[in-house]
Amino acid sequence: MSDFVKPWVVISKCLGFARCRWNGLTIQDEFVERLKPHVEFMPVCAEVEIGLGVPRDPIRVILSNEELRLVQPATKTDVTNKMRKFCNTFLTSLDEVDGFILKSRSPSCGIKEAKIYPTMEKSAAIRKGSGFFGTAVLERFPNLPVEDEGRLRNFIIREHFLKRIFTIARFRSTKKTQKMKNLVQFQAENKFLFMAYNQKEFRVMGRIVANHEKRSVSEVYDNYEVHLYAALAKTPRYTSYINVFMHAMGHFSDKLNKQEKSFFLELMEKYRSGKAPLRSDTDVLMSWGVRFGEKYLLDQTFFNPYPEELLDISDSGKGRDY
Ligand code: SF4
């Protein structure tokens, strides 16, 4: 499996697509640049869309009478309703979308770290939360990957995001065919990936595909989709990867000699204790797949979940980085 369906990703326009920030600048993000050949980006700037212009006086989120409002202190304008209307119209208009990359900390696009102030007047922030557009995205698309460019500097978050958008895009394209055999193939080729992500959902998805209840194809796809999102919701634990390694090794148990088996078991132990990256184990399994012509294993998205050009082991330094 090496043909990747390009995911459709809505992105904050100021992340390298236009000089639309309040100060007339743009932000070049290295990861976004690398994604460009592999992703269909849909850039949007909520603040420009509601007519604030470039450059513009900054806006901020304030907590007023226990309600969040979006205001422009310099002009004493409240743009909350305009922004809400835009969010609703824009998000409703989206037909195909597999994920979002939004600008961190923005009062519009932020998904976590936007500052919330007590008043329009000069004051210190009282807490942090999501911006107006970010909130609307999170509410409207609770099942899709939504990240900001800051969080995507973390290796684990970036890996999780990439795996999700490419898997969801591939499912979307499979679903369009409305053919059962394509869904069966999708489930088979993602077997190891789903096992790593969520064993319980993986089994449920297997039962849905088996379709003993003889449901219609569209019903099967819709039901499967719900569980696909649930399966991909959380980053796998490293112990789940070890279970997949053991399972994959079972494919070669009668073909490997004692030394090869113990070498791999030692490698897994190193991975378990954080002394070797995931890649060292997957590369050995891949090499066995090539050596013994195990097409089923080589076709597993687990080994190749997104275009290799996007692999980057750099990390912001928060948490286990593999
Ligand atoms: S953060 Fe969002 S609203 Fe602000 S400039 Fe960037 S795209 Fe526009």
Residues whose N, C-alpha, C, O or C-beta is under 5 A from the ligand:
A	BS01	SF4	S12 K13 C14 C20 R21 W22 V44 C45 A46 E47 K103 S106 S108 C109
